[in-house]
Amino acid sequence: AAEVRRLLGAPDRPSGAGRRIQDPFGFRAFPQAHGPALDAVAALRRVVEVEVNCPSENPLIAPDGTAAHHHGGFYAAPVGLALDALNLAVLQTAQLSAARLTALGRPDLTGLPAFLATGPAGSSGTMILEYTAHSALAELRHCAAPASAGHAVLSQGLEEAASFASQAARQTLRAVAAYGTVLACELVTAVRALRLRPDPPAVSAFTVADAALPSGAEDRPLTADVTAATELLRTLAET
């Protein structure tokens, strides 16, 4: 919450009467959803650092070559479980992201035109981004199904379990791509909403995004906008 306030230049406590008794969960519950996602990333990092520094080949051969020791170090349950936890946590934040995107298109919440459209009657504005975001959200929801719940019995019953960590890793790669799409759609929508305000905020987060995204609010394909937002998010994540 403190980091969000810093980026927005917002005070620690709101002052004055608000426009509504309650804001939608997408805005109110952001720290409670995003915090566990950050914790899941940190937990996965710790697990991976341990795994890459431990011998997993089976069997392990004694230094003098006189014995072979069979073990379970290859069983990557810690990695699979950590990846599954991350995917579930990311899904929570993505659902709130999509909810905020929808909220930004509601005049009763923003005081701005429906779908942030500025053209003639019937203009769709950013409405199409809701479809794009929810399509990616459906993919992310599929990826969040725990791979660790899988089961396999092989080798005449000798290998009667599997961690499915590799499957969890593949699901995570797909989840990351889908998550990026959801966030990019929200970013494009949020920047347009701020541009339509009579007093856009003079904070660095908006300044950077405003400069990176195409200008103009007329109805047009938004592919270039989402692509630019995706690249910007990737750049910000690496800095």
Residue pairs with C-beta under 8 A, 6 or more apart in sequence:
1 30
1 31
4 10
4 30
4 31
5 11
5 12
7 203
7 204
7 205
8 201
8 203
8 205
9 201
9 202
9 203
20 109
22 28
24 99
24 100
24 103
24 109
25 96
25 99
26 96
26 97
26 99
26 100
26 103
27 100
27 103
29 96
30 93
30 96
33 92
33 93
33 95
33 96
34 93
36 89
36 92
37 86
37 89
37 90
37 92
37 93
39 89
40 82
40 85
40 86
40 88
40 89
40 90
41 86
43 82
43 85
43 86
44 82
44 83
44 85
44 86
47 78
47 79
47 82
48 79
48 82
50 78
51 76
51 78
51 79
54 73
55 73
56 73
56 74
56 76
57 74
58 70
58 71
58 72
58 73
58 74
59 68
59 69
59 70
59 71
60 68
60 69
60 71
60 73
61 67
61 68
61 69
62 68
62 69
75 161
75 163
76 163
76 165
76 166
77 148
77 163
77 165
79 163
79 165
79 168
79 169
80 147
80 148
80 163
80 164
80 165
80 167
80 168
81 148
83 147
83 165
83 168
83 169
83 171
83 172
84 144
84 146
84 147
84 148
84 168
86 172
87 140
87 143
87 144
87 168
87 171
87 172
87 175
88 144
88 146
90 140
90 144
90 175
90 176
90 179
91 140
91 141
91 144
91 175
93 179
94 136
94 137
94 140
94 178
94 179
94 182
94 183
95 137
97 133
97 182
97 183
97 186
98 130
98 133
98 134
98 137
98 182
98 185
98 186
100 186
100 190
101 126
101 129
101 130
101 133
101 185
101 186
101 189
102 130
103 109
103 110
104 110
104 112
104 116
104 126
104 189
104 190
104 193
105 114
105 115
105 116
105 125
105 126
105 127
105 130
105 189
106 114
107 113
107 114
110 193
112 193
112 196
112 197
113 125
113 196
114 125
115 123
115 124
115 125
115 126
115 127
116 125
116 126
116 189
116 192
116 193
116 196
116 217
117 123
117 124
117 125
117 126
117 127
117 217
117 219
118 125
118 196
118 217
118 218
119 125
119 217
119 218
119 219
123 218
123 219
124 219
125 192
125 217
125 219
126 188
126 189
126 192
126 222
128 222
129 185
129 188
129 189
129 222
129 226
130 185
132 181
132 185
132 226
133 181
133 182
133 185
133 186
136 178
136 179
136 181
136 182
136 185
137 178
137 182
139 174
139 175
139 178
140 175
140 178
140 179
140 182
143 171
143 172
143 174
143 175
143 178
144 171
144 175
145 171
146 168
147 164
147 165
147 167
147 168
147 171
148 163
148 164
148 165
148 168
150 162
150 164
150 167
151 161
151 162
152 159
152 161
152 162
153 159
153 160
153 161
154 160
154 162
180 230
180 233
180 234
181 226
181 230
183 229
183 233
184 226
184 227
184 229
184 230
184 233
185 226
185 229
187 209
187 213
187 229
187 232
187 233
188 213
188 222
188 225
188 226
188 229
190 209
191 206
191 209
191 210
191 213
192 217
194 200
194 201
194 206
194 210
195 210
195 215
195 217
196 217
200 206
200 210
208 232
208 236
209 229
209 232
212 228
212 229
212 231
212 232
213 225
213 228
213 229
213 232
214 224
214 225
214 228
